[in-house]
Amino acid sequence: ELRGRPQPGAWPPASPAQKLVFNRVNGKRPPVLLQQVSAPEECYTLAHEENVRFVYEAWQQVEQQLDGSGSGDSACGPVQYVEKTPNPGLKNFVPIDLEEWWAQQFLAKIENCS
């Protein structure tokens, strides 16, 4: 029984809400975690840079071959896939310009270092 206590919903609307109290363990404050203001600087290994360079150069070759395939030599080289009936869910899709994105990341990194 709850004698002397108002029933839930019976409190006047002007009464302040009860405050939650959290007791500290052993009376100690919890350690304060400092949030990093800026993102940590990315460090790339030599192997990572070699992989990126390899993929970039290979893709450049594919793009050059695709551009040159317009002359009618479609027997060899890469083949570009084009859907016959486009997906209506991709009607407003805008591909990302990866080179532009990397340039923006590079410039932002330079600005953060200076």
Backbone torsions as a table, in degrees:
resi	resn	phi	psi	omega
1	GLU	NA	149.0	-179.9
2	LEU	-116.3	78.5	179.3
3	ARG	-81.7	140.1	176.2
4	GLY	80.7	-7.4	177.8
5	ARG	-105.4	138.1	176.7
6	PRO	-68.9	146.0	178.2
7	GLN	-72.9	150.9	177.3
8	PRO	-54.4	138.3	-178.3
9	GLY	86.8	-10.6	-178.7
10	ALA	-94.5	-7.6	179.2
11	TRP	-68.7	144.6	177.3
12	PRO	-65.8	144.6	-177.6
13	PRO	-62.3	-20.6	-178.8
14	ALA	-83.9	-5.9	-177.0
15	SER	-72.9	141.7	-178.7
16	PRO	-70.8	151.5	177.9
17	ALA	-71.1	147.2	179.3
18	GLN	-69.6	146.1	-179.8
19	LYS	-93.2	142.0	174.8
20	LEU	-82.0	139.0	179.3
21	VAL	-119.3	125.9	177.4
22	PHE	-110.2	122.3	178.6
23	ASN	-87.9	138.4	179.7
24	ARG	-77.2	147.1	176.9
25	VAL	-75.1	127.4	-179.6
26	ASN	56.5	20.4	178.6
27	GLY	72.2	9.3	-177.9
28	LYS	-99.7	150.2	175.3
29	ARG	-77.3	147.1	176.4
30	PRO	-70.0	151.6	179.8
31	PRO	-63.3	141.3	-179.9
32	VAL	-87.5	124.8	178.0
33	LEU	-94.3	122.9	178.7
34	LEU	-82.5	128.7	177.4
35	GLN	-85.0	138.4	177.8
36	GLN	-75.6	130.4	-178.8
37	VAL	-74.4	-43.3	-179.7
38	SER	-113.4	158.1	179.5
39	ALA	-68.0	146.0	178.4
40	PRO	-64.7	146.6	-178.7
41	GLU	-67.8	133.4	-178.9
42	GLU	-81.0	130.8	177.1
43	CYS	-114.4	123.1	-180.0
44	TYR	-103.7	138.8	177.0
45	THR	-79.7	164.3	178.2
46	LEU	-61.5	-39.8	179.3
47	ALA	-62.3	-39.7	178.7
48	HIS	-63.0	-46.3	-179.6
49	GLU	-63.1	-38.0	177.4
50	GLU	-64.7	-41.0	178.4
51	ASN	-63.6	-44.1	179.1
52	VAL	-62.9	-44.2	179.2
53	ARG	-61.1	-43.9	180.0
54	PHE	-60.2	-48.4	-179.0
55	VAL	-64.0	-42.1	-179.7
56	TYR	-61.4	-48.4	-178.4
57	GLU	-65.7	-39.3	178.4
58	ALA	-64.2	-40.2	179.6
59	TRP	-68.5	-36.2	176.9
60	GLN	-61.4	-39.3	177.7
61	GLN	-63.9	-42.2	178.6
62	VAL	-61.9	-44.8	179.8
63	GLU	-62.3	-41.2	178.7
64	GLN	-63.9	-41.1	179.3
65	GLN	-67.2	-37.5	177.2
66	LEU	-65.1	-41.8	178.8
67	ASP	-64.9	-36.8	-179.3
68	GLY	-80.0	-14.4	-177.2
69	SER	-76.8	-6.9	178.4
70	GLY	-68.9	-12.7	-178.6
71	SER	-78.8	-3.9	175.6
72	GLY	108.3	-3.8	179.9
73	ASP	-88.1	75.0	-176.6
74	SER	-95.8	3.8	-178.3
75	ALA	-72.2	-29.7	-179.7
76	CYS	-132.6	162.5	179.7
77	GLY	97.0	-178.1	-176.5
78	PRO	-70.3	151.6	177.8
79	VAL	-117.1	127.7	-179.9
80	GLN	-89.2	126.4	179.7
81	TYR	-83.8	130.5	176.4
82	VAL	-131.5	126.1	179.6
83	GLU	-70.3	140.1	178.3
84	LYS	-74.4	-39.6	176.4
85	THR	-120.8	107.1	-177.7
86	PRO	-61.1	148.0	178.1
87	ASN	-73.2	122.2	-179.4
88	PRO	-64.6	-23.4	178.2
89	GLY	-69.4	-17.5	-179.7
90	LEU	-103.9	18.6	-176.3
91	LYS	-57.7	-41.4	-176.9
92	ASN	-99.9	14.4	-178.7
93	PHE	-66.8	132.4	176.2
94	VAL	-121.2	116.2	-179.6
95	PRO	-67.5	149.8	179.6
96	ILE	-82.8	140.5	173.5
97	ASP	-87.8	97.7	-173.5
98	LEU	-62.8	-38.3	179.3
99	GLU	-64.0	-40.7	177.8
100	GLU	-65.5	-41.1	179.4
101	TRP	-62.5	-45.3	178.7
102	TRP	-62.8	-38.5	178.5
103	ALA	-62.6	-42.4	178.7
104	GLN	-64.2	-41.2	177.9
105	GLN	-62.6	-42.1	-179.7
106	PHE	-63.1	-46.3	179.9
107	LEU	-65.7	-38.9	178.3
108	ALA	-64.3	-37.9	179.0
109	LYS	-65.8	-40.4	178.1
110	ILE	-64.4	-44.1	-179.2
111	GLU	-64.2	-35.9	179.9
112	ASN	-71.4	-28.4	-179.0
113	CYS	-79.0	-24.0	-176.7
114	SER	-95.7	NA	NA
